[in-house]
Amino acid sequence: MKTIILNGSPRRNWNTAQLLKEAQRGAESAGADVEYIDLYSLNFNGCRSCLACKRKGIAEPCKCYWKDELTPVLEKIWLADRLIAGAPIYYGEPASGMRALLERLAFPAMSYNDYSSVFKGRVDADIFLAMNAPMQYYRQAYEGRMQEYFAPLRFLNGQVRIFPVCDTLQVRDYSKYDMAGFSEEHKKAVHDAEFPKLLEQAFRIGAACEPNRETLMAMNEAESIAGDPDARRYSDVEEALKALKE
Ligand SMILES: Cc1cc2nc3c(=O)[nH]c(=O)nc-3n(C[C@H](O)[C@H](O)[C@H](O)COP(=O)(O)O)c2cc1C
């Protein structure tokens, strides 16, 4: 089972990353083939609206033609059985790298003829969201919005599960920052009591994986596309992209 783990926090070792690393340990303990990627170590943009992925007779299913450091990540997700991603909440939404990823991942998989998925396989997605907000606020203000935000993941044809991680510790020493709106005592108490349990939960979430047949079929299909010797038929798309970049 191929599992891609994507850290959508710019901080490589904080709440989101720690949860994802536990999920990674869990997935590996269950025998998954896991790759961990820090999204913010990559240089990439959101969708450039080149619409190459909608070109008649040319566009391959699920292929984003814009080339940057996200390209191999997108390819890996389409070949995976499972995506485990995480992001912090910034201003009520997952941090912007996640939006850029969703645009580049989902748009090439969405038919503009009937809004169905052109993906023939299945990738299940588990999403961790770290935030300052307490759970009650998440339920009231964010939960519904997150369902909508991650709706583009439906083009992956798998289940989508969202795990909120609330009231996180944002810095180690609050006294060094202008952050009087937060009680360090409260934040540390929650962190000490709850975060270890959440890490255990993340491990279990990571471990709960079973291979699925559809994805194996899709992998075979994708490999046969990658081996297509008739690469010339894509050349005018490449030229259009080059012109856009100039
Ligand atoms: C620019 C910015 C905006 C933020 N906005 C929110 C917010 O709207 N709601 C919230 O609950 N937390 C917000 N936070 C707090 C982070 O979501 C929280 O600290 C989270 O744990 C960060 O994840 P990390 O520890 O993995 O980096 C914000 C943090 C930053 C830096």
The ligand as a Tripos MOL2 file, in Angstrom:
@<TRIPOS>MOLECULE
LIG
   31    33     1     0     0
SMALL
NO_CHARGES

@<TRIPOS>ATOM
      1 C1         -1.0090   33.4610   10.0280 C.3       1 LIG1
      2 C2         -1.6990   32.6480   11.1060 C.ar      1 LIG1
      3 C3         -3.0880   32.6680   11.1720 C.ar      1 LIG1
      4 C4         -3.7490   31.8640   12.1100 C.ar      1 LIG1
      5 N1         -5.1220   31.8610   12.1110 N.ar      1 LIG1
      6 C5         -5.7850   31.0200   12.9450 C.ar      1 LIG1
      7 C6         -7.2040   30.9410   12.9140 C.ar      1 LIG1
      8 O1         -7.8820   31.6160   12.1490 O.2       1 LIG1
      9 N2         -7.8080   30.0690   13.7580 N.ar      1 LIG1
     10 C7         -7.1100   29.2700   14.6280 C.ar      1 LIG1
     11 O2         -7.7300   28.4920   15.3370 O.2       1 LIG1
     12 N3         -5.7570   29.3190   14.6620 N.ar      1 LIG1
     13 C8         -5.0680   30.1590   13.8580 C.ar      1 LIG1
     14 N4         -3.6960   30.2100   13.8690 N.ar      1 LIG1
     15 C9         -2.9580   29.3120   14.8040 C.3       1 LIG1
     16 C10        -2.4690   28.0340   14.1520 C.3       1 LIG1
     17 O3         -3.4970   27.3940   13.4340 O.3       1 LIG1
     18 C11        -1.9470   27.0740   15.2110 C.3       1 LIG1
     19 O4         -0.9020   27.6730   15.9260 O.3       1 LIG1
     20 C12        -1.4940   25.7480   14.6470 C.3       1 LIG1
     21 O5         -1.2260   24.8580   15.6840 O.3       1 LIG1
     22 C13        -0.2360   25.8910   13.8060 C.3       1 LIG1
     23 O6          0.1230   24.6310   13.3020 O.3       1 LIG1
     24 P1          1.6270   24.0970   13.4360 P.3       1 LIG1
     25 O7          1.9030   24.0630   14.9200 O.co2     1 LIG1
     26 O8          1.6280   22.7440   12.8410 O.co2     1 LIG1
     27 O9          2.4960   25.0410   12.7030 O.co2     1 LIG1
     28 C14        -3.0030   31.0370   12.9980 C.ar      1 LIG1
     29 C15        -1.6000   31.0620   12.9280 C.ar      1 LIG1
     30 C16        -0.9500   31.8810   12.0030 C.ar      1 LIG1
     31 C17         0.5730   31.8610   11.9320 C.3       1 LIG1
@<TRIPOS>BOND
     1     1     2 1
     2     2     3 ar
     3     2    30 ar
     4     3     4 ar
     5     4     5 ar
     6     4    28 ar
     7     5     6 ar
     8     6     7 ar
     9     6    13 1
    10     7     8 2
    11     7     9 ar
    12     9    10 ar
    13    10    11 2
    14    10    12 ar
    15    12    13 ar
    16    13    14 ar
    17    14    15 1
    18    14    28 ar
    19    15    16 1
    20    16    17 1
    21    16    18 1
    22    18    19 1
    23    18    20 1
    24    20    21 1
    25    20    22 1
    26    22    23 1
    27    23    24 1
    28    24    25 2
    29    24    26 1
    30    24    27 1
    31    28    29 ar
    32    29    30 ar
    33    30    31 1
@<TRIPOS>SUBSTRUCTURE
     1 LIG1         1 GROUP 0 **** ****
